[in-house]
Amino acid sequence: QTELTGNYHYIAFNLDREPFDDQRVRQAISMAIDRERIVEDVFQGYAVPNGYPLSPAFTWAYPGEPGEGGQKYDPEAARELLAEAGYPDGFEVTMRVTTDAPWRSAGEWLAQELREELNLDLEVELLEWATFREFTASPPFEFDMFNLSWVGDIDPDQHVRMFHSESAVNRQYMDNPEIDELIDSQRNELEEDARGEVIHDLMEALAEHANYAPFAT
């Protein structure tokens, strides 16, 4: 049995750039990822599928069981969404990936999956870690999309604080009042069960907003 940690793996989108300013495009990519298969192919089963931007190790805050909720694999619906957004034949995009393990193998797997499922003309730009961090850790945040994992094993706020529009590390140019309000509410709630309910709502809002496409933990 896989031992859950505070980590999760994801694709991040730059919401300030076309076509990722369109929620349908982000949702389409998230729905084109076969999370069960990447867990087996890349992580050899030493992970679990994850459709929320939070580790299920936070059992009191995570909605349901790992892999059961949040973003789901539905390639047919993904292609329909992409067509609705004006990209029936896909589009050109670059995904930045660090050369370090396991992100390189995950990034290359994801790129091939998105080429096959959505006909994306997707280039993988492999970068050494120091260079990769320059683009993703401090402004200006210049990328289309990137693949990485988040580590935060102390509190769920570590996982969600960068999604606030006023965060210093708002590297995706998030600006969603509902999500801002939910982030603030969970910070202000002192009782764990009540806070967990707020985080459940926050996770559903983030899964729908699809600024991240989480896929494994």
Disulfide bonds with the S-S distance in Angstrom:
none
